[in-house]
Amino acid sequence: MKDTVILINSNGMGRGDQALQHKLAAKYFELLMQNADLPVAICFYTDGVKLAVSGSPVLEQLQDLESKGVRLILCSTCLDFYQLSGEVQVGIVGGMTDIIEAQTKASKVITL
């Protein structure tokens, strides 16, 4: 996983009930933390940015990942679109250039 980038483009994981999507995302991030090798970055765009703002049910897990050195990149265009720029709680606000850079440097890209 150390040369891997994860892309998150939804407000949770999978499709279905929002509560289930949040529960799955929380579990995924918790289990990811147990790996010795963590991804180099997690990029959030479209609805995915909602996981890194105030009120997100996975903020604690994302803060833990960030504290372990995982770079969390949030799409500024998406935050602006949803009027969430002032609500960011974790990660860095970047642009599509930052997301593309992370992808091109990765040996593997996983979209959830």
C-alpha positions as CSV (number, residue, x, y, z in Angstrom):
1,M,0.0,0.0,0.0
2,K,2.9,2.4,0.5
3,D,2.9,3.6,-3.1
4,T,-0.9,3.5,-3.4
5,V,-3.3,6.4,-3.7
6,I,-7.0,5.9,-2.8
7,L,-9.7,8.0,-4.5
8,I,-12.9,8.7,-2.7
9,N,-15.7,10.2,-4.7
10,S,-18.8,9.5,-2.6
11,N,-20.0,10.5,0.9
12,G,-19.3,7.0,2.2
13,M,-18.5,3.6,0.7
14,G,-20.6,1.8,-1.8
15,R,-24.2,2.5,-2.8
16,G,-27.3,2.3,-0.6
17,D,-28.5,3.8,2.6
18,Q,-26.3,6.7,3.8
19,A,-25.9,5.3,7.3
20,L,-24.6,2.0,5.8
21,Q,-22.2,3.9,3.5
22,H,-20.8,5.8,6.5
23,K,-20.5,2.7,8.6
24,L,-18.6,0.9,5.8
25,A,-16.3,3.8,5.3
26,A,-15.5,4.0,9.1
27,K,-14.8,0.3,9.2
28,Y,-12.6,0.5,6.1
29,F,-10.5,3.4,7.5
30,E,-10.2,1.6,10.9
31,L,-8.9,-1.6,9.3
32,L,-6.6,0.4,7.0
33,M,-5.0,1.9,10.1
34,Q,-4.0,-1.7,11.2
35,N,-1.8,-2.2,8.2
36,A,1.9,-1.6,8.5
37,D,1.9,-0.1,5.0
38,L,-0.5,2.8,4.6
39,P,-1.4,4.5,1.3
40,V,0.7,7.6,0.5
41,A,-2.5,9.7,-0.1
42,I,-6.3,9.6,-0.1
43,C,-7.9,12.1,-2.5
44,F,-11.4,13.3,-2.0
45,Y,-13.5,14.8,-4.7
46,T,-17.2,15.3,-5.6
47,D,-19.3,14.0,-2.7
48,G,-16.2,12.5,-1.1
49,V,-15.2,15.9,0.3
50,K,-18.1,15.6,2.7
51,L,-16.2,13.0,4.6
52,A,-13.5,15.5,5.7
53,V,-15.7,18.4,6.9
54,S,-17.6,19.2,10.1
55,G,-20.2,16.6,11.1
56,S,-18.5,13.7,9.2
57,P,-18.9,10.4,11.0
58,V,-15.3,9.4,9.9
59,L,-13.3,12.4,11.0
60,E,-11.6,10.5,13.8
61,Q,-10.4,7.8,11.5
62,L,-9.2,10.3,8.9
63,Q,-7.4,12.3,11.6
64,D,-5.7,9.1,12.7
65,L,-4.6,8.3,9.2
66,E,-3.3,11.9,8.7
67,S,-1.3,11.7,11.9
68,K,0.3,8.5,10.6
69,G,1.6,10.4,7.5
70,V,-1.2,9.7,5.0
71,R,-1.7,12.8,2.8
72,L,-5.4,13.7,2.6
73,I,-6.1,15.9,-0.4
74,L,-9.5,17.6,-0.8
75,C,-10.7,19.1,-4.1
76,S,-11.1,22.8,-3.7
77,T,-13.6,23.1,-6.6
78,C,-15.8,20.5,-4.9
79,L,-15.6,22.2,-1.5
80,D,-16.6,25.5,-3.2
81,F,-19.4,23.9,-5.1
82,Y,-21.0,22.4,-1.9
83,Q,-20.1,25.6,0.0
84,L,-18.0,23.6,2.5
85,S,-14.7,25.4,2.3
86,G,-15.1,26.8,5.8
87,E,-16.0,23.4,7.2
88,V,-12.8,21.5,6.5
89,Q,-11.6,19.5,9.5
90,V,-8.8,17.3,8.1
91,G,-6.5,17.2,5.2
92,I,-5.3,19.9,2.8
93,V,-7.3,21.8,0.3
94,G,-5.8,21.3,-3.2
95,G,-6.8,21.3,-6.8
96,M,-7.2,18.8,-9.5
97,T,-3.4,19.3,-10.2
98,D,-2.6,17.9,-6.7
99,I,-4.8,14.9,-7.3
100,I,-3.3,14.2,-10.7
101,E,0.2,14.5,-9.3
102,A,-0.6,12.0,-6.5
103,Q,-2.1,9.6,-9.1
104,T,0.9,9.8,-11.5
105,K,3.4,9.2,-8.7
106,A,1.5,6.2,-7.4
107,S,2.2,2.7,-8.4
108,K,-1.4,1.8,-7.8
109,V,-4.6,3.8,-7.6
110,I,-7.7,2.4,-5.9
111,T,-11.2,4.1,-6.3
112,L,-13.7,3.4,-3.5
